[in-house]
Amino acid sequence: MTRILLFGAGGQLGRETIALAGERGIDLIALGHADLDISDPVAVARALEAARPDALVNAAAYTAVDKAESKPDLAARINAFAPGLIAERCARYRTPFIHVSTDYVFDGTKRGAYVEADPVAPLGVYGRTKAAGEAAVRAAHERHVIVRTSWVYGAHGNNFLKTMLRLAGERDQLRVVADQRGCPTATRDLAEAVLAAALAAAQGDARWGTYHFAGRGVTTWHGLASAIVAAAEPHTGRKPEVTPITTADYPTPASRPKNSELASDLFERTFGVRAAPWEQRAREVVDALLAKAPQPEASEPEKAPSPSSAIPAPQSEEAS
């Protein structure tokens, strides 16, 4: 049986990949931050030696976009140095390497969807370190697949969808950025993609290189927030107003690309996986989360919603 080794088991993508591999009966060995320092050459070599995988997937990253501006060394260690190190160790063992990257390697000035051949031009520390990680992987190991994705959300970890659900239960108005657009990507679809790439690589059927994989369809953060609120209303009975604002209305330490749209056609043609429409997946995740959430007893007084406030720019786990 094909064996896959996963780094980043504690993150939202890692946890989704573990669940999906379990459903599919895939032999997956998953290691998280507590199990392994991916920037330690000896630890990485030991993990490969112990697992002897047919392919390795790196879903670990430092993704706190704003905090990266004040922690560039930490971001660089996890996002740039570690992927190159892992790729180099995989090359020694002749193990195919699947690495997850980001739309933030682009500056967002292109009018249409970004394709794999577009030049990178990151705006901040997070994007620069992820671009450096891609370059390090390419330099270290020919047998690699880099998967760029965007606007990731799911039932696990910290993400924009879960933040919107929480705030929708607390506020009567949500003010959300409406001049940044992208392709929201459910972790379920992304896990399908990375596992498909890993299995193809393990079986010698992969075409090495860089690919884009993102949810189907394009929206803004405001559009995504509106869809989340609408999907939650049947569960909560609440529908706060979602007001559009500009990026300038909510300044953040890190600049973000105005356009994060990724064209995923090449990945679909190569690996046979296509993401579901983002509206469908967002609704499914909301339903799954709220169906599991405990409802307050009828006798409990309702908590008064807080005043409206601007929504911070999306962030997820610092490291996983």
N, C-alpha and C positions, 0 to 999 in steps of 0.2 A: 504494500500500500504506500502511496505517495505521502511523504511526511513534510509538513511545512512548519518552520520556526517563525514565530511572531514576536517582534519587539514592540513595546508600547501597549501591553495588555490592559493597563488601567485606564486608558483614554476612551473617549466615546467611540471612536472607530475600532479600537482594539476589542472592546467589550462586545460590540456588534459582530465583529468577525469571529470571535470565540463562539457566540451563540449560533451563528449561521453554520460554522464548521461542525458544530455538534448536531445540528439538524441534518446536515448532509453526510454525516459519517466520515468527515475528513479528519485524518490524523494531524492534529495541530498541537504544537507545544508552544505555550504562550508565556512570555516573561514580561513583567512590569518593572517599574522604577525600583521597587523594593527588592526585586530579584537580581537586577543587573544594572550597572552603570555603563551605558552604551558608549561612553567616551573612554573607557578603560580597555586598552588593547588586550590585556591578559584575560579579563572577564569575557570579552567578546569571543576570543579564541576558545576559551573553555566552554562557552555555551554552544558554539558550533561543533566542537569536539564531542560534547556529551550528546547532543541531539542528532548529529549526522543527518541534517535535513536535505531534502531534495530541492528546496527553495527557501529563501528567507524573505520575510516581509517586514519592512521597517515602518511602523505607524507611529513611532515615538517622535515628538517634536516639542519645542517651546513655542506655544501659540498665543501667549499673552502679548498682543500686538503693541499696546501702549506701554506696558512695563518693559518691553524689550528696549525701548528708547533709553531707559536709565540702567538697563542691565545688558549692555551689548556683548560683554564677554561670556555671560551665561548663555545667551541666545546663540552666539557663535559656536560655543562648545557643543551644544545639543543639535543645532540645525545645520552647521557647516562642517565642523571637525568630525563629529561622530559618524555621519553618513559616509564620509570618505574612508574613515577607519573600517567601518563595517564592510564596505565594498571591497577594500583591500584584503580583508580577512576572507571574504567570500571568494575572491579571486584565487587565493591560495588553495582553498578547498574545492575549487571549481563549482561553487554553489551559485545558482542564479539568484539575483538580488532584485526585489521589488521595493521601490522607495516612493513614499507619498509626498508630494510637494503641493504647491499652492498657486492660486491666481495672483497673489501679491508679488510675484516676480515681475509683473507688468505694471506700467504706470497708469493704465486706465484711460489713455488719451485716444485709443483707436475707436473708430465709429462702430464697426461691426464686431463680430465675435473673434476672439483671439484663436489662432491656430498654432500648432506646435512650432512652426518655423518662424514665428514672429520674434523679433529681438526682445530680450528682457531689459527692463529698466525700472528696477524696484524703487519705491519712494522712501522707505524707512528701513530700520534695522531688521525687523522681522523678514521683510521681503529680500533684503540683501543677503541675510544669512541663509535663507532657503535657496536663493539662486546660487550662492557659493557651495551649498551642499550638493545641489544638482551637478555643478561643475566637477566637484571632487569625486562624485560617483562615476561620472563619465570617464574621468582620467584614470580611475583605479581599476575598473572592471568592465570589460566589454559586454559581458552577459548580464545586462541590467535592463529593467523596465522602470521608468520614472512616470508616475501617474500624478499629474496636476489636477487639483479639484478646487471647489469654491463653496463658500457659504454652507459649511457642514453643520447639520443638526440631527438629532435623534433622541431616543428615549434615555440614553445614558449620558453622564457627565454634565458639563455646563455648556450651554449654547443659547443662541438667540431665541429659539422657539420656547425653551423652558423659561427664560427670563420674561418673555411676553406673557406667558400663561400666569406667572406669579404676579406681574404688575397689573394684568387685567383683572385680577381678583382684589386688587388694593386701590385702584385709581379709577376715576370717572373719565379721565382723558389721558391718552398716550400720545406724545409728540415724537414722531419717528422720521428719520432722514429719508427723503424722497428723491434725492438727486444722485444716488449711487445705485447702479443696477448690476444684476448678476444672476447666476443660476443656482438657486438653493439646492443643496445636495443632501439627500437623506443617507444616514450611515448604512441603512439596509442596502441601498443600491451600491454605495461605495464599497462595502464589504463584498458584495457579489463581484464587483469589478476586480478588486485586488486578489481575491481567491481565484478568479478565472485566469488572471495573468500569472499567478503563482503556479497553478496547475499546468498551464500551457508551457511555462518555462521549465518546470520540473520534468515534463515529458518531451522536451526538446522541440516543442511546436511554437515557441514564442518568436516574435520579431522584435529584436532588441531596439531600445530607443526611448524617446519621450512621447507621452500621450496625454491627452486631456480627457477627463471624465467628470461630468457634472450633471445635475438634475436637468430634466427636459423642460424647456421654457425659460423665459426671462422675466424678472420683476425687479422692483426696488425693495429696500428694507421696509418702506411704508406699505408696499403691496403685500409683502410677506406677513407683516404684523397684522394687517387687516384680515387676511385669510385665517390667521391663527385665532384672532378674536372671534370671527364668525364661526369657526369650527368649535370653539369652546362654549359658545352661547347655549346650545341645547343641553350641555352638561351643567352649566353654572347659573344660567338665567341672567347673566350679566353681559352687556355689550358696551364697553366704554368707547367713547369717540376716539378715533385714530386720526390725529392731525398731522399733515405733512409739514416737515421743516427742511431747511437746507443744511448742508454740511457746515456752512459758516455759522449757523445758529447754534451749533454744538461743537466747539473746537476741542480737539483731542491732541495729546502729545504726538501721536503718529499720524501722518497723512495716509489716506486710503485711496485706492484707485476708484475713479468715478465709474469706470466700466470694467466689470469682472466677468463678462460673458465669455464662456469657453465653448468652442466647437468640439463636440465629442465624436464626430463621424469616424475619424481614423480608428479610435479605440473600438467602436462598434464593428467596423469592417474587419478588424484584426482579431478581436477576442470574442465577438458575438454577444456582447452585453450592452444593453441600452437601458438607461435610467427611466423610471416612470415619470410622468408629469409631476412637477413639483407640488402643484395644488393637491393632487391625490395623496402623495406621500405625507405632506404636512397635515392633512386631515386625518390620515391613519395614525400618525404619531400622537396628535392631540387626543384622538379617541382612546388610544391605548393608555396614555398617561392619566387621563381624567376618569376612565373607567376603573382604574386601580386606586385612584385617590379616595381616601376616606371622606365621606360627606358628613357635615356637622349635624347633630341631632336637631330635631324640629324645635325643641325647647330652648336652644341656645340663641341668645341675642346676636344679631348680625353686627359685624364689625364695620364701623363707618369707613368708607373709602377715603384714602388720602387725596390731597389736591393733585392736579396734573403736574407732570414734570417731563422734561426732555429725557429721552432714552439714551443712555451711554452707548457708544459704539460697540458693536459685538465683539466679545472675546470668549475664549474657551479655556481649557486647562493650561496652566503654565508649563507643565511638563508631564509626559505620560510614558 
